[in-house]
Amino acid sequence: MKPSPVGDLRHAAAHVDSPLRTIISSWKRTSKSFALEVVVPAGATATVHVPARRERPSSA
């Protein structure tokens, strides 16, 4: 799972049926927060990438 909140996109959701049950991913972005929900069935594994703001160089 690797959400890509770009531009004016504020939320997205998707699901896929797997042999072990449904896998779900959704996220919502506001000006102050980012919420990510991932549901992975028992017996399955997932790699989740959490987006982060890029650090700005500090001025000396």
Secondary structure, DSSP 4 states (H G I P E B T S, - for coil): ------TT--EEEEEEEETTEEEEEEEEE-SS-EEEEEE--TT-----PPP-PPPPPPP-
